[in-house]
């Protein structure tokens, strides 16, 4: 194990030396194209000299392997209190492997049975021309609407009075109009 730990710095130094060599060669190659001569040669010699010293230093074995510091220290796995009194957060609580009690099943809910809806009301009576002849002046709005629903209803304000016009038809053929002023029949027009 100690031999592996001893070799690791050597490998790291070799990788660094390789990188420096490649950078130096790249710099030298680009400089050669633009300026050749003694200065380029001296620069390359200096770079290779530095690489050689770095690799020699990394390859040197420690004098006493027992005194060398370990590269990686593994803790016991329990929280430690630091020098200033702070501590790392505690680990999460251990999960219990007990099975939880099954929840009781709810009883199925029976749907409420509603009675069927009442039948729709009969259609309003169709107003005929005979019904329009029975409408008299002064008749109230409620009495007129009991005869049947008008096909068209217009409501407006005229000189401070409420004016309503009910138009009646029979299969798209006009039957007549009833005018109401303030809720009472004022005129009846039969066609």
C-alpha positions as CSV (number, residue, x, y, z in Angstrom):
1,X,0.0,0.0,0.0
2,X,2.8,2.4,0.9
3,X,4.5,1.7,-2.5
4,X,1.3,2.8,-4.3
5,X,1.2,6.0,-2.2
6,X,4.8,6.6,-3.0
7,X,4.4,6.1,-6.7
8,X,1.3,8.4,-7.0
9,X,3.3,11.7,-6.6
10,X,5.8,10.4,-9.1
11,X,3.0,9.8,-11.7
12,X,1.5,13.2,-11.0
13,X,4.9,14.9,-11.5
14,X,5.4,13.0,-14.8
15,X,2.0,14.1,-16.1
16,X,2.9,17.7,-15.1
17,X,6.3,17.3,-16.8
18,X,4.7,16.0,-19.9
19,X,2.3,19.0,-20.1
20,X,5.2,21.4,-19.6
21,X,7.1,19.6,-22.3
22,X,4.2,19.9,-24.8
23,X,3.7,23.5,-24.0
24,X,7.4,24.2,-24.4
25,X,7.6,22.4,-27.7
26,X,4.5,24.2,-28.9
27,X,6.0,27.6,-28.0
28,X,9.3,26.6,-29.5
29,X,7.7,25.5,-32.8
30,X,5.7,28.7,-33.2
31,X,8.7,30.8,-32.3
32,X,11.0,28.9,-34.8
33,X,8.8,30.0,-37.7
34,X,9.0,33.6,-36.8
35,X,12.4,34.1,-35.2
36,X,15.1,31.5,-35.4
37,X,18.4,31.5,-33.7
38,X,20.2,31.2,-30.4
39,X,17.5,32.7,-28.2
40,X,15.0,30.0,-29.2
41,X,17.5,27.3,-28.5
42,X,18.4,28.8,-25.1
43,X,14.6,29.0,-24.2
44,X,14.1,25.3,-25.1
45,X,17.2,24.3,-23.1
46,X,15.9,26.2,-20.1
47,X,12.4,24.6,-20.3
48,X,13.8,21.1,-20.6
49,X,16.2,21.8,-17.7
50,X,13.3,22.8,-15.4
51,X,11.4,19.7,-16.4
52,X,14.4,17.5,-15.7
53,X,14.8,19.1,-12.2
54,X,11.0,18.7,-11.4
55,X,10.9,15.0,-12.4
56,X,14.1,14.2,-10.5
57,X,12.7,15.9,-7.4
58,X,9.4,13.9,-7.7
59,X,11.2,10.6,-8.3
60,X,13.4,11.0,-5.2
61,X,12.3,8.5,-2.5
62,X,11.7,9.7,1.1
63,X,14.5,8.9,3.5
64,X,12.3,7.2,6.0
65,X,8.9,5.8,4.8
66,X,7.6,5.4,8.4
67,X,7.8,9.2,9.0
68,X,6.0,10.3,5.8
69,X,2.4,11.7,6.3
70,X,-0.5,9.7,4.9
71,X,-2.0,11.0,1.8
72,X,-5.5,10.2,2.7
73,X,-7.0,10.2,6.3
74,X,-10.2,8.3,6.9
75,X,-12.3,9.2,9.9
76,X,-14.3,7.0,12.2
77,X,-17.7,8.1,10.8
78,X,-18.9,9.9,13.9
79,X,-19.3,13.6,14.2
80,X,-16.4,15.6,15.6
81,X,-16.3,18.8,17.5
82,X,-14.0,21.3,15.9
83,X,-11.4,23.5,17.7
84,X,-13.8,26.4,18.0
85,X,-16.6,24.2,19.4
86,X,-18.6,23.9,16.2
87,X,-19.8,20.5,15.2
88,X,-20.9,19.0,11.9
89,X,-24.6,18.3,11.7
90,X,-25.6,14.9,13.0
91,X,-26.5,12.1,10.6
92,X,-30.2,11.6,9.9
93,X,-32.0,9.2,12.2
94,X,-31.9,5.6,11.3
95,X,-35.1,4.3,9.6
96,X,-36.9,1.5,11.3
97,X,-37.7,-1.4,9.2
98,X,-41.0,-2.2,11.0
99,X,-44.0,-2.5,8.8
100,X,-46.7,0.1,9.5
101,X,-50.1,-1.1,10.5
102,X,-52.4,-1.3,7.5
103,X,-55.1,1.4,7.3
104,X,-58.6,0.1,7.7
105,X,-60.5,0.1,4.4
106,X,-63.3,2.6,4.2
107,X,-66.7,1.2,3.6
108,X,-67.9,1.8,0.1
109,X,-70.3,4.8,-0.1
110,X,-73.6,4.0,-1.6
111,X,-74.7,6.6,-4.1
112,X,-77.8,8.5,-3.1
113,X,-80.7,7.6,-5.5
114,X,-82.5,10.7,-6.4
115,X,-86.1,10.7,-7.7
116,X,-86.4,11.4,-11.4
117,X,-86.8,15.0,-12.3
118,X,-90.4,16.3,-12.8
119,X,-91.6,16.4,-16.4
120,X,-91.1,19.8,-18.1
121,X,-94.0,22.1,-17.9
122,X,-96.3,22.2,-20.9
123,X,-95.4,24.7,-23.6
124,X,-97.0,28.1,-23.1
125,X,-100.3,28.4,-25.0
126,X,-100.1,29.8,-28.5
127,X,-101.8,33.2,-28.8
128,X,-104.4,33.3,-31.5
129,X,-106.1,36.3,-33.2
130,X,-109.3,35.4,-31.2
131,X,-107.2,35.8,-27.9
132,X,-106.0,39.2,-29.1
133,X,-109.6,40.3,-29.7
134,X,-110.4,39.6,-26.1
135,X,-107.7,42.0,-24.8
136,X,-109.3,45.3,-23.7
137,X,-107.8,48.7,-23.0
138,X,-106.7,49.0,-19.3
139,X,-106.1,45.3,-18.9
140,X,-103.0,44.5,-16.6
141,X,-99.8,43.0,-17.9
142,X,-100.2,39.8,-15.9
143,X,-103.6,39.1,-17.5
144,X,-102.1,39.6,-21.0
145,X,-99.2,37.3,-20.3
146,X,-101.6,34.5,-19.1
147,X,-102.9,34.3,-22.7
148,X,-99.5,33.4,-24.0
149,X,-95.9,34.5,-24.3
150,X,-95.2,37.2,-27.0
151,X,-92.7,36.4,-29.8
152,X,-91.1,39.8,-29.3
153,X,-91.0,42.1,-26.3
154,X,-89.7,45.7,-26.4
155,X,-89.4,47.8,-23.2
156,X,-88.5,51.5,-23.2
157,X,-88.9,54.8,-21.5
158,X,-91.1,57.4,-23.2
159,X,-91.6,60.8,-21.7
160,X,-91.2,59.4,-18.1
161,X,-93.6,56.5,-18.7
162,X,-92.8,52.8,-19.1
163,X,-93.8,51.7,-22.6
164,X,-94.0,48.0,-23.5
165,X,-94.7,46.5,-26.9
166,X,-95.7,42.8,-27.2
167,X,-95.6,41.3,-30.7
168,X,-97.4,38.0,-31.4
169,X,-96.9,35.7,-34.4
170,X,-98.3,32.4,-35.6
171,X,-95.6,30.4,-37.4
172,X,-93.7,33.5,-38.4
173,X,-96.9,35.3,-39.7
174,X,-97.6,38.4,-37.6
175,X,-100.9,38.3,-35.6
176,X,-100.8,41.7,-33.9
177,X,-99.3,44.0,-31.3
178,X,-100.2,45.1,-27.8
179,X,-98.9,48.4,-26.3
180,X,-98.8,48.8,-22.6
181,X,-98.1,52.0,-20.8
182,X,-97.0,51.8,-17.1
183,X,-98.2,48.1,-17.0
184,X,-101.7,48.6,-18.5
185,X,-102.9,48.0,-22.1
186,X,-103.2,51.2,-24.0
187,X,-103.7,49.9,-27.6
188,X,-104.2,46.6,-29.4
189,X,-103.4,46.2,-33.2
190,X,-104.7,43.0,-34.9
191,X,-103.4,42.1,-38.3
